[in-house]
Amino acid sequence: TKSQNESAIACVDKISSDKIELPEDFFVAGMHELILSPENASNSQYFYLRLNRNYLLFILDQSIGWLYFFLWSVSFYPQVIMNFRRKSVVGFGFDYLGYDYVGFAAFSLYNCMLFWSPSVFNLYRENYPGASNPIQLNDVLFCLHAVLIQTVNLYQCLTYERGGQTLSKVCVTLLALVGVVTSVLVIVAKLGLSDYVGWFQILLLGSYIKVGSSVIKYIPQVLLNYKRKCTLGYAIDMAILDLSGGTACYLQVIIQAVNAADMTIITGNSGKLGIGFVSVFFDIILLTQHFCLYGKNNEGKLLELEKEVDEEKSPFVSQRLGSFLGSRVGFSPTTSAVLYHGGRGDLLASTASFRDVLNSKMDVQQEEVWANVMESVTGSRPGFGMDSRHGLKSYSSVKKNWR
């Protein structure tokens, strides 16, 4: 039996049926490899043990892991429920769904193979000698759950009214490029054409694909806020969930590394760290824009909007507002799969925060979709009220009733 500590080597002459006795100096924090070689046996059995310094830290590590699973997972549901209640995916950007679906599918393959396959874990240990498995059960279930939810979104896009929306040429090109690069690397690994490209490197590519799709998710919103100098339509509840989940993800990795005395848990898990970093980095920027830089301009933008539509009394005012908001204001929660752009590059007004989902007045009729959007605008500020007979209610009359 041997461990990471070169001086901790135990020779076990006799193994009982229910336990193995090892010397005290073997039990140090870290990753340990047990090799059982019974007499007259042709093959040895290998077991890997991770010994932690503190059991309470282990409990904290697991608790934080499931916390990030919950925070990130729950942010997927508002959009799915919104699509179901509307029976429409108009305003739901197919590009983002394509990026996120491919990203989570690739990352799920990476996590599942590394977590469940001993042969893949052996490949991991060849690249990180003496390392313990960085993937936890909550990591695997989070990815599988995300793929499931995005599959539901895909089904909704195929069956609900979508208003002629399709994947953009840019999205198709990028996804095709990912497929081509992956196929080329598989061929190179299969034929052994390069010493630097193996099956583990291809599997690791899955985590990098997810990090890239996460970056694509945030950049348009940051640029939009900067261009408009306001954060109108910014779903603060989704951003807080995302920031909390990213922070919990980082904390879990750090606690694991400290408790197991194994820094490869950090250095050998670049995918999880990358996703957590992207989430925290962009959420801090977005929240800074909302609370410190541009959020104070939201009321002025709303008053400007009220002034432009105050004379409008048409029963189709919601469609008028839809065109206006799609080109000037925009609604774009950052984590609920609704950060989307239309064919012209205009941000579409597709809201899906928890306030929208819990709105009992939600109607599935498309002519009322914009009315409901304006009624619960999803930011941390007052919304508008809509009336199909009289159009947009006064901002000031709504503001005084806001709680």
Secondary structure, 3 states (H helix, E strand, C coil): CEECCCCCECCCCCCCCCCCCCCHHHCCCEEEEEEECCCCCCCCEEEEEEECCCHHHHHHHHHHHHHHHHHHHHCCHHHHHHHHHHCECCCCCHHHHHHHHHHHHHHHHHHHHHHHCHHHHHHHHHHCCCCCCCCCHHHHHHHHHHHHHHHHHHHHHHHCECCCCCCCHHHHHHHHHHHHHHHHHHHHHHHCCCCCCCHHHHHHHHHHHHHHHHHHHHHHHHHHHHHHCCCCCCCHHHHHHHHHHHHHHHHHHHHHHHHHCCCHHHHCCHHHHHHHHHHHHHHHHHHHHHHHHCHHHHHHHHHHHHHHHCCCCCCCHHHHHHHHHHHHHCECCCCCCCCCECCCCCECECCCCHHHHCCCCCCCCHHHHHHHHHHCCCCCCCCCCEECCCEECCHHHHHCCCC
